[in-house]
Amino acid sequence: MPTLIRLVDGLFSQAQDDFVRLGDDEPVAGGDAIVSLGRLLTGGVSRAGSGRLGVWLEPADEVEALEGRLDEVDLVALAFPKFRDGRAFTSARLLRERLGFTGEVRAVGDVLLDQAGFMVRCGFDAFSPADGSTVEAWAAAAGRHRHVYQRAADARAPAFLERGGV
């Protein structure tokens, strides 16, 4: 089973992943399932008769399409097909700040330890690292920088406020 790291109340821990990603033609037989954005939007799945529901977004998928539908899902998995593709960072911030999503925002795909701090700042709270990194390494990487220079989804105070700015 791939490693799943969760961030809860500022603490990183290893977690069991009970979600199964389903293809668009696979039936939801019960249990926790992750489906594509297209399947969710076309009504191809519902929570009735199953466990928790998650939705998988590729970088080209518009997160705004979930507006008004976020109460149907417990998890949004944002894909990083390669480490150079950062569109999921924007999607995570939009989910948290503009759409008010309070469920799990999971980073999947080419998720690397070097990105931990930025992912946390953007609103991710679950990670499937591609590099086999440990919970301890994620905690250290996410807390590497004491000061931040702008506001973000993690609500850390920017450095200018710590110095008494407005």
Solvent accessible surface area in square Angstrom, and as a share of the most:
residue,aa,sasa,rsa
1,M,169,0.75
2,P,108,0.68
3,T,42,0.24
4,L,2,0.01
5,I,0,0.00
6,R,49,0.18
7,L,32,0.16
8,V,87,0.50
9,D,138,0.72
10,G,59,0.57
11,L,133,0.66
12,F,30,0.13
13,S,54,0.35
14,Q,122,0.54
15,A,24,0.19
16,Q,119,0.53
17,D,43,0.22
18,D,70,0.36
19,F,16,0.07
20,V,90,0.52
21,R,126,0.46
22,L,24,0.12
23,G,30,0.29
24,D,95,0.49
25,D,134,0.69
26,E,77,0.35
27,P,108,0.68
28,V,43,0.25
29,A,105,0.82
30,G,37,0.35
31,G,44,0.42
32,D,24,0.12
33,A,4,0.03
34,I,7,0.04
35,V,0,0.00
36,S,29,0.19
37,L,14,0.07
38,G,42,0.41
39,R,24,0.09
40,L,0,0.00
41,L,67,0.33
42,T,116,0.67
43,G,56,0.53
44,G,42,0.40
45,V,17,0.10
46,S,65,0.42
47,R,97,0.35
48,A,90,0.69
49,G,81,0.78
50,S,28,0.18
51,G,29,0.28
52,R,100,0.36
53,L,3,0.01
54,G,0,0.00
55,V,0,0.00
56,W,36,0.13
57,L,2,0.01
58,E,74,0.33
59,P,21,0.13
60,A,83,0.64
61,D,46,0.24
62,E,123,0.55
63,V,3,0.02
64,E,69,0.31
65,A,40,0.31
66,L,0,0.00
67,E,117,0.52
68,G,71,0.68
69,R,62,0.23
70,L,22,0.11
71,D,120,0.62
72,E,56,0.25
73,V,8,0.04
74,D,41,0.21
75,L,1,0.01
76,V,0,0.00
77,A,0,0.00
78,L,2,0.01
79,A,5,0.04
80,F,1,0.00
81,P,75,0.47
82,K,104,0.44
83,F,114,0.48
84,R,176,0.64
85,D,21,0.11
86,G,35,0.33
87,R,125,0.46
88,A,4,0.03
89,F,41,0.17
90,T,81,0.47
91,S,15,0.10
92,A,0,0.00
93,R,83,0.30
94,L,31,0.15
95,L,0,0.00
96,R,51,0.19
97,E,91,0.41
98,R,166,0.61
99,L,31,0.16
100,G,47,0.46
101,F,14,0.06
102,T,129,0.75
103,G,22,0.21
104,E,28,0.12
105,V,0,0.00
106,R,4,0.02
107,A,0,0.00
108,V,12,0.07
109,G,43,0.42
110,D,40,0.21
111,V,0,0.00
112,L,46,0.23
113,L,41,0.20
114,D,110,0.57
115,Q,23,0.10
116,A,0,0.00
117,G,20,0.19
118,F,130,0.54
119,M,0,0.00
120,V,27,0.16
121,R,25,0.09
122,C,20,0.12
123,G,10,0.09
124,F,3,0.01
125,D,37,0.19
126,A,0,0.00
127,F,0,0.00
128,S,24,0.16
129,P,15,0.09
130,A,60,0.46
131,D,70,0.36
132,G,60,0.57
133,S,16,0.10
134,T,74,0.43
135,V,24,0.14
136,E,126,0.57
137,A,32,0.24
138,W,0,0.00
139,A,45,0.35
140,A,69,0.54
141,A,5,0.04
142,A,17,0.13
143,G,57,0.55
144,R,140,0.51
145,H,119,0.53
146,R,168,0.61
147,H,77,0.35
148,V,11,0.06
149,Y,164,0.62
150,Q,106,0.47
151,R,142,0.52
152,A,15,0.12
153,A,29,0.22
154,D,38,0.20
155,A,92,0.71
156,R,80,0.29
157,A,52,0.41
158,P,1,0.01
159,A,6,0.04
160,F,69,0.29
161,L,61,0.30
162,E,87,0.39
163,R,184,0.67
164,G,66,0.63
165,G,35,0.34
166,V,167,0.96
